[in-house]
Amino acid sequence: MKDSRKIYKFIRAHIGSTQKAYLSKAVFDFSNKPFVYKKNEKENNNFPADFEGGLCISADFEMAWAFRYSKRKVDPLKMANKERENIPVLLKLFAKYNIPITWATVGHLMLESCNKGDHNWMHRIPYFDDHWRFSSGDWFDDDPYSNYQKDSAWYAPDLMELILKSDVKHEIGCHTFSHIDCSYKNCPPQVLDDELTAWKKAASKWGVELNSFVFPGGTAGNYEILKKHNVKIYRRNMNFDLAYPIIDQYGLLFLPSTSSFGKSYNWSADYYIYRYKKMIDKAIKTKTIAHIWFHPSIDSWTISEVMPSVLIYAADLREAGKLWIGTMNSMANLLGN
């Protein structure tokens, strides 16, 4: 299995986007994907109310903070505006089908305003050129030190209010305070410690507690700091796609990322829908959880042409007593974490 993944990654690194689309489709259609955590195949996992499988959806709510040091050369302000445009639409969609999700939120977005010097107490992440490129200046150089009326790409208390007032009980999860790299390689422990302290301070004004965590950009690491701050459950990328919540060596629960919403390739809506349905069906078959995530700045086509059919399918399976649907924290609570 490991060798086949190495071969797959090698081939992807040496072909164009059209060939990558064909390769991805072939692997998904003709392999055993989505892959299941091997240990789960031997366990009889239990869901509440006799559901047979589960679905978690999480959104990386990050606005301009996520794109400052991206190598993709995207405009952070444009991406933030797209997120602002999409979130009200997404909230109506989730409310229509009564689907609660985890909004993995950058803590700075919970502020109404800030002043220059407010974040000086925080240890800074050192320079690195890895997943992103941060090679000069200060990590907070792009912070406008103003307020959400003037700089709505960097503050989003209005969107926080929309999420918390939704008819569906969504969860506010943590995506660090300023969208840092959390890896052991690039992040000294004190940096993440300060980030989570700042996040909790901002969240406390909303009555929100730190329960679930999503690593920005999949930069996993510093689990000891998550433990210190009483994180219950986190999401991370693994070599498998489906699992019942797994307990790591620190006593924390985690769920692997199964897939993401978004138009990666020029496939039809029907084919995208087929893929997500297959993930959900296999989660039921294997008594595991499908964890689908997305960026709220995703393309409008996915929101209008793909997501509704997937949510309807999931909601119908829930009504049939087959699929549990919930947030990351509600899953952790069910397991008594």
The 8 nearest C-alpha neighbors of each residue, nearest first, counted from 0:
[[1, 3, 2, 4, 5, 238, 6, 34],
 [2, 0, 4, 3, 5, 238, 6, 7],
 [3, 1, 5, 4, 0, 6, 7, 8],
 [2, 4, 6, 0, 5, 1, 7, 8],
 [5, 3, 7, 1, 6, 2, 8, 0],
 [4, 6, 2, 8, 7, 3, 9, 1],
 [5, 7, 9, 3, 4, 8, 10, 2],
 [6, 8, 4, 10, 5, 9, 3, 11],
 [9, 7, 11, 5, 10, 6, 4, 12],
 [8, 10, 6, 12, 7, 11, 5, 13],
 [9, 11, 7, 13, 12, 8, 6, 14],
 [12, 10, 8, 13, 9, 14, 19, 7],
 [11, 13, 9, 10, 14, 8, 15, 7],
 [12, 14, 10, 11, 9, 15, 8, 19],
 [15, 13, 11, 12, 18, 10, 19, 16],
 [14, 16, 18, 17, 19, 13, 11, 12],
 [15, 17, 19, 18, 20, 14, 264, 21],
 [18, 16, 20, 19, 15, 21, 264, 14],
 [17, 19, 21, 20, 15, 16, 14, 22],
 [20, 18, 16, 22, 17, 21, 23, 11],
 [19, 21, 17, 23, 18, 22, 264, 24],
 [22, 20, 18, 24, 19, 23, 25, 17],
 [21, 23, 19, 25, 24, 20, 18, 26],
 [24, 22, 20, 26, 25, 21, 19, 27],
 [23, 25, 21, 27, 22, 26, 28, 20],
 [24, 26, 22, 28, 23, 27, 29, 21],
 [27, 25, 23, 30, 29, 24, 28, 22],
 [26, 28, 24, 32, 25, 30, 29, 23],
 [29, 27, 25, 26, 24, 30, 32, 31],
 [28, 30, 26, 27, 25, 31, 32, 24],
 [31, 29, 26, 32, 27, 28, 25, 33],
 [30, 32, 33, 34, 29, 27, 28, 26],
 [33, 31, 34, 30, 27, 26, 28, 240],
 [32, 34, 240, 31, 278, 35, 241, 27],
 [35, 33, 32, 239, 240, 241, 31, 36],
 [34, 36, 241, 239, 37, 240, 242, 33],
 [35, 37, 242, 39, 38, 239, 241, 34],
 [38, 36, 40, 39, 35, 41, 34, 239],
 [37, 39, 40, 36, 41, 42, 35, 242],
 [40, 38, 42, 41, 37, 36, 242, 243],
 [39, 41, 37, 38, 42, 285, 36, 35],
 [42, 40, 39, 38, 43, 37, 44, 285],
 [43, 41, 39, 40, 44, 38, 286, 45],
 [42, 44, 45, 41, 286, 39, 40, 285],
 [45, 43, 42, 286, 46, 243, 287, 39],
 [44, 46, 43, 47, 49, 286, 51, 50],
 [45, 47, 50, 49, 51, 48, 44, 52],
 [48, 46, 49, 50, 45, 323, 333, 51],
 [47, 49, 50, 46, 320, 323, 51, 45],
 [48, 50, 47, 46, 51, 320, 45, 321],
 [51, 49, 321, 46, 322, 320, 48, 323],
 [50, 52, 321, 283, 286, 322, 49, 46],
 [53, 51, 283, 286, 322, 287, 282, 50],
 [52, 54, 288, 323, 322, 324, 287, 289],
 [53, 55, 324, 289, 288, 290, 323, 325],
 [56, 54, 290, 325, 326, 324, 289, 291],
 [57, 55, 291, 100, 292, 290, 101, 54],
 [56, 58, 101, 292, 100, 102, 291, 55],
 [57, 59, 102, 293, 292, 294, 103, 60],
 [58, 60, 103, 294, 61, 102, 104, 293],
 [61, 59, 104, 103, 58, 102, 62, 105],
 [60, 62, 105, 65, 64, 59, 104, 63],
 [61, 63, 79, 64, 152, 60, 82, 65],
 [64, 62, 75, 79, 65, 152, 76, 66],
 [65, 63, 62, 66, 61, 67, 178, 177],
 [66, 64, 63, 61, 178, 67, 62, 69],
 [65, 67, 69, 75, 68, 63, 64, 73],
 [68, 66, 69, 65, 64, 75, 63, 141],
 [69, 67, 132, 131, 66, 133, 70, 65],
 [70, 68, 66, 131, 71, 67, 72, 132],
 [69, 71, 72, 131, 68, 132, 130, 73],
 [70, 72, 69, 73, 66, 68, 131, 74],
 [73, 71, 70, 69, 74, 66, 68, 67],
 [72, 74, 71, 75, 66, 69, 78, 77],
 [73, 75, 77, 76, 78, 72, 66, 67],
 [76, 74, 63, 66, 78, 77, 67, 79],
 [77, 75, 79, 78, 74, 63, 152, 80],
 [76, 78, 80, 74, 79, 75, 81, 73],
 [77, 79, 81, 75, 76, 80, 296, 82],
 [80, 78, 62, 63, 82, 76, 152, 81],
 [79, 81, 83, 77, 82, 78, 76, 84],
 [80, 82, 84, 78, 296, 79, 83, 85],
 [83, 81, 296, 79, 295, 85, 80, 84],
 [84, 82, 80, 81, 85, 86, 79, 87],
 [83, 85, 81, 82, 86, 80, 87, 88],
 [86, 84, 82, 88, 83, 87, 89, 81],
 [85, 87, 89, 88, 83, 84, 82, 90],
 [88, 86, 90, 89, 85, 91, 84, 83],
 [89, 87, 85, 91, 86, 90, 92, 84],
 [88, 90, 92, 86, 91, 87, 85, 93],
 [89, 91, 87, 93, 92, 88, 94, 86],
 [92, 90, 94, 88, 89, 93, 95, 87],
 [91, 93, 89, 95, 90, 94, 88, 96],
 [92, 94, 98, 90, 95, 96, 91, 97],
 [95, 93, 97, 91, 92, 96, 167, 90],
 [96, 94, 92, 93, 97, 91, 98, 90],
 [95, 97, 94, 93, 98, 314, 310, 311],
 [98, 96, 94, 95, 93, 167, 99, 314],
 [97, 99, 93, 96, 94, 100, 167, 324],
 [100, 98, 169, 167, 168, 325, 326, 97],
 [99, 101, 326, 56, 169, 57, 170, 102],
 [102, 100, 57, 170, 326, 171, 103, 172],
 [101, 103, 58, 171, 172, 104, 57, 170],
 [104, 102, 172, 59, 173, 174, 60, 58],
 [103, 105, 60, 174, 173, 102, 172, 106],
 [104, 106, 174, 176, 61, 175, 107, 108],
 [107, 105, 176, 198, 108, 109, 104, 175],
 [106, 108, 109, 176, 110, 105, 177, 154],
 [109, 107, 154, 155, 106, 110, 105, 153],
 [108, 110, 156, 107, 106, 155, 201, 154],
 [111, 109, 112, 108, 107, 154, 156, 201],
 [110, 112, 146, 147, 156, 154, 109, 155],
 [113, 111, 146, 110, 145, 147, 144, 114],
 [114, 112, 144, 145, 117, 146, 115, 110],
 [115, 113, 144, 117, 116, 145, 112, 118],
 [114, 116, 144, 117, 113, 118, 143, 119],
 [115, 117, 119, 118, 114, 120, 144, 113],
 [118, 116, 114, 115, 119, 113, 120, 144],
 [119, 117, 116, 120, 121, 115, 139, 114],
 [118, 120, 116, 121, 117, 122, 115, 123],
 [121, 119, 118, 122, 117, 116, 193, 123],
 [122, 120, 119, 193, 118, 123, 190, 194],
 [121, 123, 190, 189, 120, 193, 124, 119],
 [124, 122, 190, 121, 125, 138, 137, 189],
 [123, 125, 186, 190, 126, 122, 187, 138],
 [126, 124, 123, 127, 185, 186, 187, 133],
 [127, 125, 134, 133, 124, 135, 128, 185],
 [128, 126, 133, 129, 134, 132, 125, 185],
 [129, 127, 132, 131, 133, 130, 134, 126],
 [128, 130, 131, 127, 132, 185, 133, 180],
 [129, 131, 128, 132, 216, 218, 69, 70],
 [132, 130, 69, 129, 68, 70, 128, 133],
 [131, 133, 128, 68, 127, 134, 129, 69],
 [134, 132, 126, 127, 68, 128, 135, 131],
 [133, 135, 126, 127, 132, 128, 136, 125],
 [136, 134, 133, 137, 126, 138, 132, 127],
 [135, 137, 138, 140, 134, 133, 139, 126],
 [136, 138, 140, 139, 135, 123, 141, 124],
 [137, 139, 140, 123, 136, 124, 141, 133],
 [140, 138, 142, 137, 141, 177, 118, 136],
 [141, 139, 137, 142, 138, 136, 143, 144],
 [142, 140, 139, 143, 67, 138, 64, 137],
 [141, 143, 139, 144, 140, 153, 145, 115],
 [144, 142, 145, 141, 150, 153, 140, 146],
 [145, 143, 114, 113, 115, 142, 146, 112],
 [144, 146, 143, 112, 113, 114, 149, 150],
 [147, 145, 112, 148, 149, 111, 150, 113],
 [146, 148, 151, 154, 150, 149, 111, 112],
 [149, 147, 146, 150, 151, 145, 111, 154],
 [148, 150, 147, 146, 151, 145, 152, 143],
 [151, 149, 147, 152, 148, 146, 153, 154],
 [150, 152, 147, 154, 153, 148, 149, 155],
 [153, 151, 79, 63, 150, 154, 62, 76],
 [152, 154, 151, 150, 63, 108, 62, 64],
 [155, 153, 108, 147, 151, 110, 152, 111],
 [154, 156, 108, 158, 157, 109, 151, 159],
 [157, 155, 159, 109, 158, 111, 160, 110],
 [156, 158, 160, 155, 159, 161, 147, 154],
 [159, 157, 161, 160, 155, 156, 162, 86],
 [160, 158, 156, 162, 157, 161, 163, 155],
 [159, 161, 157, 163, 158, 162, 164, 156],
 [162, 160, 158, 164, 159, 163, 165, 157],
 [161, 163, 159, 165, 160, 164, 158, 169],
 [162, 164, 160, 165, 161, 159, 169, 168],
 [165, 163, 161, 162, 160, 166, 167, 168],
 [164, 166, 167, 162, 163, 161, 168, 90],
 [167, 165, 94, 168, 164, 97, 163, 169],
 [166, 168, 165, 94, 99, 169, 97, 98],
 [169, 167, 99, 166, 170, 165, 163, 100],
 [170, 168, 99, 100, 167, 101, 171, 163],
 [169, 171, 101, 102, 172, 100, 326, 168],
 [172, 170, 102, 101, 103, 104, 169, 173],
 [171, 173, 103, 211, 102, 212, 104, 101],
 [172, 174, 212, 103, 104, 175, 211, 213],
 [173, 175, 105, 104, 103, 213, 212, 215],
 [176, 174, 105, 178, 173, 177, 194, 195],
 [175, 177, 106, 198, 105, 194, 107, 178],
 [176, 178, 175, 179, 105, 107, 64, 106],
 [179, 177, 175, 215, 65, 176, 64, 105],
 [180, 178, 177, 181, 215, 175, 124, 176],
 [179, 181, 218, 182, 186, 215, 185, 178],
 [182, 180, 218, 186, 220, 219, 179, 221],
 [183, 181, 220, 219, 218, 184, 185, 186],
 [182, 184, 220, 186, 185, 221, 181, 187],
 [185, 183, 182, 186, 187, 220, 181, 180],
 [186, 184, 182, 183, 180, 127, 187, 125],
 [185, 187, 181, 183, 182, 124, 184, 188],
 [186, 188, 189, 190, 185, 183, 124, 191],
 [189, 187, 190, 191, 192, 186, 221, 224],
 [190, 188, 192, 191, 187, 193, 122, 186],
 [191, 189, 122, 193, 192, 188, 187, 123],
 [190, 192, 194, 193, 188, 189, 195, 181],
 [191, 193, 189, 190, 195, 194, 224, 188],
 [194, 192, 196, 190, 191, 195, 121, 197],
 [193, 195, 191, 176, 197, 196, 192, 175],
 [196, 194, 198, 197, 192, 193, 199, 175],
 [195, 197, 193, 199, 198, 194, 192, 200],
 [198, 196, 200, 194, 195, 199, 193, 201],
 [199, 197, 106, 195, 176, 201, 196, 200],
 [200, 198, 202, 196, 201, 197, 203, 195],
 [199, 201, 197, 203, 198, 202, 196, 204],
 [200, 202, 198, 199, 203, 204, 109, 197],
 [203, 201, 199, 207, 205, 204, 200, 198],
 [202, 204, 206, 205, 200, 207, 201, 199],
 [205, 203, 202, 206, 201, 200, 207, 109],
 [206, 204, 203, 202, 207, 201, 109, 159],
 [205, 207, 203, 204, 202, 208, 201, 199],
 [208, 206, 202, 205, 203, 209, 171, 204],
 [209, 207, 210, 202, 206, 203, 199, 171],
 [208, 210, 211, 230, 199, 173, 172, 207],
 [211, 209, 230, 231, 328, 208, 172, 232],
 [212, 210, 232, 172, 233, 230, 231, 328],
 [211, 213, 233, 173, 172, 174, 232, 234],
 [212, 214, 234, 174, 233, 103, 173, 215],
 [213, 215, 217, 218, 219, 174, 216, 212],
 [216, 214, 217, 178, 218, 174, 213, 180],
 [215, 217, 218, 214, 180, 130, 65, 219],
 [216, 218, 214, 215, 219, 235, 236, 213],
 [219, 217, 182, 181, 216, 180, 214, 215],
 [220, 218, 182, 217, 181, 214, 235, 221],
 [219, 221, 182, 183, 181, 222, 218, 186],
 [222, 220, 223, 224, 183, 188, 182, 181],
 [221, 223, 225, 224, 220, 226, 249, 219],
 [222, 224, 226, 221, 225, 227, 249, 188],
 [225, 223, 227, 226, 222, 221, 192, 228],
 [226, 224, 222, 228, 230, 227, 223, 229],
 [225, 227, 223, 229, 224, 228, 230, 222],
 [226, 228, 224, 225, 229, 223, 230, 192],
 [227, 229, 225, 226, 230, 224, 195, 209],
 [230, 228, 226, 227, 231, 225, 210, 209],
 [229, 231, 210, 225, 228, 226, 211, 232],
 [232, 230, 210, 251, 211, 229, 252, 336],
 [231, 233, 252, 211, 253, 251, 230, 331],
 [234, 232, 212, 253, 211, 213, 254, 252],
 [235, 233, 254, 213, 253, 255, 256, 212],
 [234, 236, 255, 256, 217, 237, 254, 233],
 [235, 237, 256, 255, 217, 238, 234, 257],
 [236, 238, 239, 255, 235, 240, 256, 257],
 [239, 237, 240, 236, 34, 4, 36, 255],
 [240, 238, 34, 237, 35, 36, 241, 255],
 [239, 241, 257, 34, 33, 35, 255, 256],
 [242, 240, 35, 289, 288, 287, 257, 239],
 [243, 241, 287, 36, 288, 35, 244, 39],
 [242, 244, 287, 288, 245, 39, 44, 241],
 [245, 243, 254, 253, 252, 242, 246, 288],
 [246, 244, 252, 253, 243, 247, 254, 242],
 [245, 247, 252, 251, 250, 253, 244, 248],
 [246, 248, 250, 249, 251, 252, 245, 253],
 [247, 249, 250, 246, 251, 222, 252, 223],
 [250, 248, 247, 251, 226, 223, 222, 246],
 [249, 251, 247, 248, 246, 252, 226, 231],
 [252, 250, 247, 246, 249, 231, 232, 253],
 [253, 251, 232, 246, 245, 244, 231, 247],
 [254, 252, 233, 232, 245, 234, 244, 246],
 [253, 255, 234, 244, 233, 235, 256, 245],
 [256, 254, 235, 236, 234, 237, 240, 257],
 [255, 257, 236, 290, 258, 235, 240, 234],
 [258, 256, 240, 290, 291, 289, 241, 255],
 [259, 257, 291, 256, 292, 290, 260, 240],
 [258, 260, 292, 293, 291, 261, 257, 256],
 [261, 259, 293, 292, 258, 291, 262, 301],
 [260, 262, 297, 301, 263, 259, 298, 293],
 [261, 263, 264, 301, 298, 265, 260, 266],
 [262, 264, 261, 265, 20, 266, 260, 259],
 [265, 263, 266, 262, 20, 16, 17, 19],
 [264, 266, 267, 262, 263, 20, 17, 268],
 [267, 265, 264, 270, 268, 271, 262, 269],
 [266, 268, 270, 269, 271, 265, 272, 264],
 [267, 269, 271, 270, 305, 272, 304, 266],
 [270, 268, 272, 267, 271, 273, 305, 266],
 [269, 271, 273, 267, 272, 268, 274, 266],
 [272, 270, 268, 274, 273, 269, 267, 275],
 [271, 273, 269, 275, 270, 274, 305, 276],
 [272, 274, 270, 276, 271, 275, 269, 277],
 [275, 273, 277, 271, 272, 276, 270, 278],
 [276, 274, 278, 272, 277, 273, 279, 271],
 [275, 277, 279, 273, 278, 274, 280, 272],
 [276, 278, 280, 274, 275, 279, 281, 273],
 [279, 277, 275, 281, 276, 280, 282, 33],
 [278, 280, 282, 276, 281, 277, 289, 275],
 [281, 279, 277, 283, 282, 278, 276, 284],
 [280, 282, 284, 278, 283, 279, 285, 277],
 [283, 281, 287, 279, 285, 52, 288, 280],
 [284, 282, 52, 286, 51, 280, 281, 285],
 [283, 285, 281, 282, 286, 280, 52, 51],
 [284, 286, 282, 287, 283, 281, 40, 52],
 [287, 285, 52, 283, 51, 282, 284, 44],
 [286, 288, 243, 282, 242, 52, 285, 241],
 [289, 287, 53, 54, 282, 242, 243, 241],
 [288, 290, 54, 241, 282, 257, 279, 291],
 [291, 289, 55, 257, 256, 56, 54, 288],
 [290, 292, 56, 258, 259, 257, 289, 55],
 [293, 291, 57, 259, 56, 58, 260, 290],
 [294, 292, 58, 260, 259, 295, 59, 57],
 [293, 295, 59, 296, 58, 297, 60, 292],
 [296, 294, 82, 297, 293, 85, 86, 58],
 [295, 297, 82, 81, 294, 78, 298, 85],
 [298, 296, 295, 294, 261, 299, 301, 293],
 [297, 299, 300, 301, 261, 296, 302, 262],
 [298, 300, 302, 301, 303, 297, 85, 304],
 [299, 301, 303, 298, 302, 304, 305, 262],
 [302, 300, 305, 304, 299, 303, 298, 261],
 [303, 301, 299, 306, 300, 304, 305, 298],
 [302, 304, 300, 301, 305, 299, 306, 307],
 [305, 303, 301, 300, 302, 268, 306, 307],
 [306, 304, 301, 268, 307, 308, 272, 302],
 [305, 307, 309, 302, 308, 310, 301, 304],
 [308, 306, 310, 309, 305, 311, 303, 304],
 [309, 307, 311, 310, 306, 305, 312, 272],
 [308, 310, 312, 306, 307, 311, 272, 313],
 [311, 309, 313, 307, 312, 308, 314, 306],
 [312, 310, 314, 308, 313, 309, 307, 315],
 [313, 311, 309, 315, 310, 314, 308, 316],
 [312, 314, 310, 316, 315, 311, 309, 317],
 [313, 315, 317, 311, 316, 312, 310, 318],
 [316, 314, 318, 312, 317, 313, 311, 319],
 [317, 315, 319, 313, 322, 321, 318, 314],
 [316, 318, 322, 314, 320, 319, 315, 321],
 [319, 317, 315, 320, 316, 314, 321, 322],
 [318, 320, 316, 317, 321, 315, 322, 314],
 [321, 319, 317, 318, 50, 322, 316, 49],
 [320, 322, 50, 51, 316, 317, 319, 52],
 [323, 321, 317, 52, 53, 316, 50, 51],
 [322, 324, 53, 50, 317, 52, 54, 325],
 [325, 323, 54, 53, 55, 322, 98, 317],
 [324, 326, 55, 99, 329, 330, 100, 54],
 [327, 325, 100, 329, 101, 328, 55, 99],
 [326, 328, 330, 329, 211, 101, 331, 55],
 [329, 327, 331, 330, 326, 211, 210, 332],
 [328, 330, 332, 326, 331, 327, 325, 333],
 [329, 331, 333, 327, 328, 332, 326, 334],
 [332, 330, 328, 334, 336, 329, 333, 232],
 [333, 331, 335, 329, 334, 330, 336, 328],
 [334, 332, 330, 335, 331, 329, 336, 47],
 [333, 335, 331, 332, 336, 330, 244, 329],
 [334, 336, 332, 333, 331, 330, 329, 231],
 [335, 331, 332, 334, 231, 333, 252, 251]]
